[in-house]
Amino acid sequence: MITELAAGRFWGSDWTGNLVETDLNGNQLKKIQTNGGRGYHAVTYDGDLFYTDRDNNVINRITQDNTITDFLKTGDWEPISIHSSHINGDILVGMIKDKEAKVTRYNEKGTEIQSIQKDNKGQELYSYPHYITENLSGDIFTSDLFKNAVVVVNKTGQHRFSYTGLGSGFYPYGICTDILGHILVCDGLNNTVHLLDQDGQFLSLLVTPQQGVEYPRGVCVDDESNLYVGQRNTNSITVYKYLQ
């Protein structure tokens, strides 16, 4: 997973729990050992870092002076993904328990203010929400590996649509949105990055195997329209310019 910290600096992580801050030259600035996962860290607008502790069902917070605190506990739900809203500072957490899954919203103080689990027909929205993000309108986008879909709800939790790929199978992983409202999502099955409009209509493949990408897992964009793609087997991050 990749999250931008500031211009030219970002956090990257692998499945074994290595959480590393680097610059665009590949220099390691900071390293934290966690217990791993997928979409398990997020950076706040102020530059603080949140990451999930799946073993203890805790969200940890690291301030810029390197103080680590327990921000909140998720009870008997296992937190597997997290996003920090740059709209209002809320924290969105994807979590699982037995065969259930949900997305929970917390305010900046760690108080639960919203729980999203079922659609208006009572059907479960999520199975394994392992990456999560939002757009400037407050819509919540979740890569759900077991549903093979990007599940999208509006800010009140109403299901808007689900995107299931191009018909050749779809394993959604890292996901982000850009300043134009586009959705960018990694397809771990076909080794591509899909570009969608804000309503889930497919626009193009931004990254394909022909560009040398294998096992894309993390994606983010910065304010200068640089696209960062993290790859599993090489533990490398490739940078592309995608908006001219």
N, C-alpha and C positions, 0 to 999 in steps of 0.2 A: 504494500500500500504506500502511496505517496501523498503528502500534504504539504502545501507551500507555507513557509513560515514568513518570509519577507523576500524582497527582490534578490534573486540569486541564491537563496538559501531554502532548503526544504528538509522535511523529515521523510525517511524511507524505512520500511520495515520488512522483515521476512517472517516465515511461518514458525521459525524457531525462537522468536522473541527478541531478536536483535533490532533495536530501534535507534536509528542513526541520523544525526543532523549533518548534512553535507552542503558544500557550495557547488556551483556549476562546474568547477574545475575538478570535482571529485575529492576534495579535501574533507576529511572527517573532522567535524567541529565538536561533536558530542556523541556519546553512546550510552544507551540505557539497556539493561537486560530485563526483559519482561517474560511472561509465560506464553507469549505467542498467540497466533490466531490469524485472522485475515484483515478485515477493515476495522482494526482495533485502536486507532489513534486519530486524534483531531487537534487542530490548532485553533485557538480562539482569536478573535479580532485583535486582542491585546498581546498576543504572542505566547500565552500560556499553552501548555500541552496537556491534553487528556488522553489516558489510555485505559483499556479495560483489563481487569484482572479476572480471568474466567475461572480460576481455581477457587477464588474467595468471593466471587460475585460482588466486586467492588469496582467503582470508577475512580482512578487515581488522577490527581492533578499535580503538575509540576510547574511552578511559577518561574519567572525568568531569573530569579536568584537561586534556582535549583532546589527550592523547598518542595518536598514531596508530601502530599496529604491525601487522605481518603476523602474524596469529594462527596460520594454517596454510595450507599449499599443497595443492591437490587434484590435483596431477599433470597427467595429460592429460584429466581430467574437468572439464567446465565447470560451475561452481556457479551455479544459477539461482534457488534459493530457500533460505531459512534460517529456523530457529526456535530460540530459546533456551528450554530447559526451565526452568520455575519449580518443578519437582519436585526435580530433582537437579543443575541447572546444566549438563546435557549440551547439546551443540549438534547439531541435526539439519539436514542439508544435502541438498537435492534437486539432482541433477546429471545431466548428459547427456554422451555421447561417441558420435559417429557415430549409429547407430540404437539405442543402448542408453541406459538410464536407471536410476537407483537412488537410494535414500535412505541416507545414511551418518550414523552417530552418532559424535560425538567427545566425549571428556570435557572438563573445564574446562581441561586443559593442552594440548588439541589433539591428543590421541592417538586414533586410530580404534579404536572398540570394537565396532562393529556395522555390517554392510552388508546392506541389504534390496533385493533385486532380482527374485526369482522366487517364485511360490507353491509349494505342496507338490506340484504337478503339473509343475513346471518351466516354467510359463508366465511370461512377462514381466509383472510387476505394473504397470510404469510406461512411459509414452512421453515425456511432457513434464511433469514434476512442478514446476509453476511457483509454487505456494503451498503452505505446509506449516504444520501446527500439531499440538497434542496436547491430550488432556484430562487430568483429574486421575488417571485410571487408567493413564495412560501409553500409551493408544492413539494411533497416529499417523494424522493425516488429511491427505491430499494432494490438492489440486486438480490434476487432470491434463487439460490442455487438449486433447491429441490423442486421449485415450481418452474425452473428453466425460463424465468421471466423477470423483466423489470416491472415492478408493481408501483404504480403511481397513485397517490392520494393528494387531495388538496389540503390546505392548512387546517381545515376542520376535520380531516380524517375521512372524507368521502372519496370512494374509489373513482378515479378518473379513467384510467385505462391500464392495461398490461401489455408490454411489448415482448414478443416471443421470438424475435429474430427473423431470419429470411427463409425459413423453411428447411434448412439443412442441419437442424439441431442448434442449440444455443445454451452455452454455459456462462451466464453473466457473472462478471467479477467486478473489478474496480469501476467506479462510476463518479462522474462529476458533471457540473453544468458550467456554461460560460456566460459572459456578460450579455450575449444576445439571446439567451434562453435555450441554446442548444443543449442536448444531452449527449454526453460521450460515455460509452460503456465498453469495457473489454469483453470479448467473447473468447473464453478459454478453450472452447472446442475447436473453433476454426482459426484461431490465432489472428484475430482482427480486432480493430476498434471501430465501433459503429458510431456514426454521427446521426442524431435524430433531431427533429424540430421539437418545440415545446409541447406538442400534442402527440408525440410518439411516432410521427411519420418518418420513415427511413429516408435519409438524404444521401449518404455515401459511406464508403469504408475509408476511414482516415489512414489506417495502418493495415497492411496485409503481410502474409508470409514472404511475398516477393521483395519486401523491404528488409528482410532479414530478421523479422520479429518472431520470437518463439515464446509461447506460454505467457502472453500479456496478462498481468494480474492487477497492476495499479495504474491509475491515470489521474492526472490533474492538469489544469491550465493556469497560467499566471496572467497578470494584467497586460503583458506584452504579447499575448497570443502564442506563447510557447506551450507546446504540448509535451508533457513528460509521461513516458510509458515505462513502467517497471516490468521486468521479465523474470520468471521464476527460476529457470535452470541456471542462468548466468548470474543471477542477483545483480543485474545491471539496469541502469536507467538511461533510456535514449530520449533525446530532446529533438522535437520537430517544430517547425514554424507552420501553423495550419490556417491562420487567418491573415490575409494580406491587407 
